[in-house]
Amino acid sequence: MEYLAPTSIGEALRSLHQHRGSARVLAGGTSVLPVLNNTSAALAGGDKQSGSAPVLIDIKRLAELRSVTVLADGALVLGAAVTCQEASSHPAIQKSWQGLAEALAATGPAQIRSRATIGGKLCQAASTADAAAALMAIDACCRVVSVSGERLIPVSELILSPGRTCLRTDELLVSIELPAPRAGTADAYARVASRSSLGKTYAGVAVALTLKDDRIDSCRVALAAVTLVPALAERAASMLIGNRLEPDVLARFRRQIAGACRAGVDSQQTADHKAHVASELAISAARVAWQRSAGGGSEGSR
Ligand SMILES: Cc1cc2nc3c(=O)[nH]c(=O)nc-3n(C[C@H](O)[C@H](O)[C@H](O)COP(=O)(O)OP(=O)(O)OC[C@H]3O[C@@H](n4cnc5c(N)ncnc54)[C@H](O)[C@@H]3O)c2cc1C
């Protein structure tokens, strides 16, 4: 196995291109290193064809990927190698995207959060990716680069299936771009941890909404750990738009959330329970987002 630690994005991209098929990006390593230790055959899947040893490309020395930049209009650029701990405690994220801060704080125990990166979280493409759901709710985008150019991919389109993203083997996720929140916008994340599986997320729901004239003007809802991969629940979100959080609205919202849950679990009992838990979490997150928005939303907190 070869280990490379490039010091510029250009160098990293050239290495990814040169070793495409056998290269593997190393960020925090909390997911990729256990795979490497336990199932080297799985890591070397691409190498069977190329016949070459796997090449680990460590991106932690890329300064651009380790920075958080707040733009003049309030948008934020989050480097892909920023750790979940750094991101969750960043003042701008705590002020303007409280739901995202909550989801990032759920990315495993403290030792894991201080290693695991936001880019690794997304590229791991796990069902339990709390931060992916929160980023989908706020309509964040991924900036992805390769030697042949760059593209902007909505987080909601990045993850295709468990363990699989739409990134090509020579592409690098460099940053996640959070759009400037509109006045009266707020987000919230509610989750329940599993009692087994080292406290991994059992069910999580992210809600971002904008209030106008005491009604919900726009809303996005995303689910974690109750669908095969984190996903938007667009029908559920549409139940809230134009409304207040009144009992009949919440009843329809609850039904749509339960219907959107496709947990990919063996037992129907677990699937039903997850759907029930997710619908309660969704109502809780919607109420918190409403309260935050009514309290001034992101504009009021700046
Ligand atoms: C005990 C435990 C409990 C956890 N609980 C939770 C939980 O409840 N909720 C939760 O959300 N997370 C949880 N996590 C964290 C999560 O499972 C991953 O371990 C972590 O998010 C991976 O981040 P990383 O930076 O370490 O990625 P790495 O292990 O370095 O990489 C992961 C994958 O992404 C690729 N990759 C990384 N960065 C990039 C990039 N910039 N461009 C392209 N590809 C890239 C790698 O090649 C690899 O395939 C838990 C982890 C542990 C160990």
The ligand as a Gaussian input file, in Angstrom:
#p B3LYP/6-31G(d) Opt

LIG

0 1
 C      -18.540000       4.411000      16.967000
 C      -18.983000       5.384000      15.908000
 C      -20.258000       5.936000      15.986000
 C      -20.683000       6.857000      15.018000
 N      -21.948000       7.372000      15.088000
 C      -22.377000       8.224000      14.114000
 C      -23.722000       8.726000      14.109000
 O      -24.552000       8.393000      14.957000
 N      -24.076000       9.604000      13.145000
 C      -23.195000       9.987000      12.164000
 O      -23.580000      10.771000      11.295000
 N      -21.923000       9.514000      12.121000
 C      -21.490000       8.649000      13.068000
 N      -20.199000       8.175000      13.039000
 C      -19.233000       8.733000      12.065000
 C      -19.286000       8.086000      10.697000
 O      -19.766000       6.778000      10.752000
 C      -17.941000       8.082000       9.948000
 O      -16.989000       7.324000      10.693000
 C      -17.346000       9.439000       9.676000
 O      -18.304000      10.401000       9.395000
 C      -16.386000       9.381000       8.489000
 O      -15.653000      10.602000       8.388000
 P      -14.064000      10.565000       8.125000
 O      -13.606000      11.953000       7.898000
 O      -13.378000       9.811000       9.211000
 O      -14.020000       9.772000       6.748000
 P      -12.950000       8.728000       6.178000
 O      -13.010000       7.461000       6.957000
 O      -11.606000       9.354000       6.037000
 O      -13.575000       8.526000       4.718000
 C      -14.869000       7.984000       4.530000
 C      -15.100000       7.778000       3.021000
 O      -15.218000       9.027000       2.346000
 C      -14.196000       9.190000       1.343000
 N      -13.809000      10.609000       1.422000
 C      -13.509000      11.290000       2.560000
 N      -13.311000      12.597000       2.285000
 C      -13.487000      12.746000       0.941000
 C      -13.415000      13.872000       0.055000
 N      -13.146000      15.108000       0.513000
 N      -13.634000      13.675000      -1.264000
 C      -13.922000      12.425000      -1.725000
 N      -14.013000      11.332000      -0.936000
 C      -13.800000      11.486000       0.382000
 C      -13.112000       8.202000       1.729000
 O      -12.350000       7.797000       0.617000
 C      -13.949000       7.067000       2.307000
 O      -14.494000       6.309000       1.266000
 C      -19.784000       7.232000      13.968000
 C      -18.507000       6.647000      13.883000
 C      -18.105000       5.731000      14.823000
 C      -16.724000       5.099000      14.683000

